[in-house]
Amino acid sequence: MNYTHDRLLKGISIDDAEARLRASLSDAGFGVLTEIDVKETMKKKIGAEMDGYRILGACNPKMAYEAIGIEPRVGAMLPCNVILRETDDGTEISAIDPVASMTAIDNDDLHTVAGQVRDMLVGAVDAA
């Protein structure tokens, strides 16, 4: 089972890809709750060099509220992470598949919500 939905933005810098992604996430009703610049963190913490790599924690408040109402501990699996990763060809965007990540929880109602969120995230990644 794939656990991410991926898209390569050929010839697009990580900064431009992030701007496009943030706009498409916003259009789909997501906000960015967390931001981690993994490249900078690895350099600072362990002196490691790596290509650009960022993690954005995206959340659609309406869907998160619905999921928490169905399964109160689901917050341990939120927000939905979306990564931006520099490659030789441009920037790859990968969004978590909420359906795949929710398989650990035996709750059909939650899986329905996860499917709706997946469709929204796929739309946002494809629109970026």
N, C-alpha and C positions, 0 to 999 in steps of 0.2 A: 504494500500500500504506500503510495506517495504521501508524504507528510507536508509538502509545500506546493504552492503554485508559483511557478517561476517565469520570469520574462527578462530577456536580455535587451537592453537599450544600447544598440551598437553605436559606438562613437560618442556616447554621451558621458560627460564627467559625473562623478558621484554627487557633486554639489547640484548640478542641473537635474540629475535624476531624483535627488531628494526633494527639490522644489516641485517637480512634476508629481511625485508620489504624494507629497503632503497635500497638494491641491486636489488630486483625485480622491484621496482618503476623505478630505473635508466634504467634497461633493457627494460622497457616499454616506455621509453622516458620522464619520469617525473623527475623533480627536486624537492627538498624540499625547499620551500621559507620561511616557518615559522616553529618554533618548540616551543611548550609550554609544560613544565613539570608541569602538573596540581598538582601533589602531592606536589612538592616543593613550588609552588605558594601558595597553600592553607595553608601550614605550615607557610610560611613566612608572609602572609597577615592576616590570621585569627587564626593561631595556631591550625588548624584542622589537624588531622591525617587521612590518607586514604591510600589505596593500590596504587601501581604504576599506573599512568594514564598519558599518553602523547598524545599530538595532533601534528600531522605533517601536514602542509599545502602543499599539492603536486600540482604541476602544470606541464602540458605538454605545452611548449611554442607555438608549432604549433597549437594545438587545442584551446588554450586560445586566440591566435591572430585571429583565424577564428571566434570564438564566439564573440569577441569584435567587429569584423568587421560587424557581423550580428546584434548585439544588444549592442551598446556602453556602456550601464549602467550595463551590466551583470558582470562587474568587482566587483560590490558590493557583488556578490555571489561566488567570487573566493578567494583563491584557493580551491581545493577539499580537504576537511579534511579527514584524516585517523587517527583513534585512536588506541592506544595500551593500553590494560587494564589488569592488573594482576588479575587472578582468582585463586581459590584453585587448579584448574587443570592445570594451565599454563598461557599463555597469549592469550587474544582474540584480534584479529585485526578486526576493523570495518571501512569500507570505505563508504563515502557518495555515494548515488545513484544520480548522476547528473540529471537523468531524473526526479526523484521525486522532487528534489530541483528546477528544472526549470519549473515545472507545473504552477508556478505563472506568467510566462511570456508567452503570447500568440504569439508564433512565431514558426511555424513548422520547419523552417530551423535550428533554434537554438536547437530544440528538436532532430533533426537528429544528430547534433554535440554532444549533451549530450549523446545520445545513443552510439556513438562511444567511448566517454570518459568512459562511464560506462563499456563497454566491456574491455577497456584497464585496468581500475582499478580492475575489477574482476579478470582479468588475473594476475595482479601483486599481489593481495592478495592471490590468490590460489597458486601462485608460491613461496610465502614467506616461 
